Amino acid sequence: MTSSHTERIEQENLGQSPAQHFQGRRRLTTFCGQNVPRSDLNLLAQKLNASFIKQQSCSVTIIDKIRAKFAGTPQNWAYARSLSSQLGSQDVVFCPGEEIGIPLASICSQKQKRPKIVVWFHRITGLRTRVALKLFKISSAIDLAVVSNCTNRDFLHNYLNLPLEQILFWWHPIDSRFFTPGLGSDSKTKPIIASIGLEYRDYRLLAAATEKLDVDVKVAGFSQFQSRVAKSFPQVLPNNMTNKNYQWSELIELYHHADVIVIPLQENNSAAGVTVLLEAMSCKKPIVCIRTKGLKDYLSDEKAVSIVEPEDITGLQQAITTLLDRPEIGKKMAQRAFELVNKKHNLEQQVQVLTRFIKTLEF
């Protein structure tokens, strides 16, 4: 299920994300326990009286395999074929990623009475997806598009000629009830540099910038959905760097104990890193983030986040040491970031924005 914890669940699992059916047959109850963050899609489902459509195994054909060379997986296409037979013109389906959205929209476009389809697009500017968007005539196969950065909004508008009124630039939300400020440990002997996520990460850069610093670098660079690639990590981790798979409770402790949160990114056009950025802001932590084209909308306030250019080892090291040596600077930045995230990225507020946008389809 897609949640507000994007890197670890949503963007790295687009091929497994469920569609969401808005001609709901039952009201979905959101679990708001203290052990996991609340899901943006759970809240959206409640607002729209929607039901989840969870992906099931279906028989894969040769055509599915051929289509998957351009978008999604063979299983996505097989399931889209199966699901399309259950959907009609009175149905509205929200797809939380292009990996399922493109197959479902393409298959349903062949129906005389097709459902209305809304797709949340993430990674769409690469050559493979560019070809798929035109090949499967997605501009006429979807009714609304949702994006979380201006790069994707402008791309859909210019490349597919989608009218801007059909595209929602949706600020990525965060559950500020789960990701809250907290006290760190008094027992640590060295400052802690924390870094979280795997998508488009450059931990080689982080290792090079910190290996000679007297710090503990704690990385949570694991994902059950995305494999590590050679350029993500150095072949051998420096002695002061560890990489561990953190559970939710451990992750919150990591945020609270960290002196600085670093988001080392490779250049990309998606909003990779946004979830960790917002989590750190919500936990009121000093942040150093690599500037990317896809994340520029979230890094416009340089008084809230210390920003470094891609592959700039010296710049990254200086940004980290400045925040460690002058904690008053980090405290001011963290406070500004905390105020910003609560103003622009409130989970309930942003879900309401998305709800109103989808309701323009008049269902």
Buried (B, 14 or more C-beta within 10 A) or exposed (E): BBBBBBBBBBBBBBBBBBBBBBBBEEEBEBEBEEEBBBBBBBBBBBBBEBBBBEBEEBEBEEEBEEBBEBBBBBBBBBBBBBBBEEBBEEBBBBBBBBBBBBBBBBBBBEEEEBBBBBBBBBBBBEEEBBEBBEEBEBBEBBBBBBBBBEBBBBBBBEBBEBEEEBBBBBBBBBBBEBBBBEEBEEEEEEBBBBBBBBBBBBBBBBBBBBBEBEBBBBBBBBBEBBEBEEEBBBEEBBEBBEBEEBEEEEBBBBBBBBBBBBBBBBBBBBBBBBBBBBBBBBBBBBBBBBBBBBBBBBBEEEEBBBBBEBBBBEBBBBBBBBBBEEBEBBEBBBEBBBEBBBEBBBBBEBBBBBBEBBEEEEE
